[in-house]
Amino acid sequence: MGDLLQPWHIILLVVLAVLLFGGKKLPELGKGLGEGLRGFKEGMKGSNDEIKADAKPAETVRVATPKADEVTKPPVA
């Protein structure tokens, strides 16, 4: 199995895309794909910003761990 994307592979994919979608539809598909990727990136950036904004130092959760003498020991049988 040789290289996956040789020049004739790319040419074949372009020819198939033109045959399937037509020359007029390809720019519209490319534009839609670009807008979708842009929206996805903005959504990911927005969710990261929300996570950072929600994590305030005053709202940190503190976990209390019991001291060694406060731990209940199981009964010895």
Order of alpha helices (4+ residues) and beta strands (2+ residues): alpha-alpha
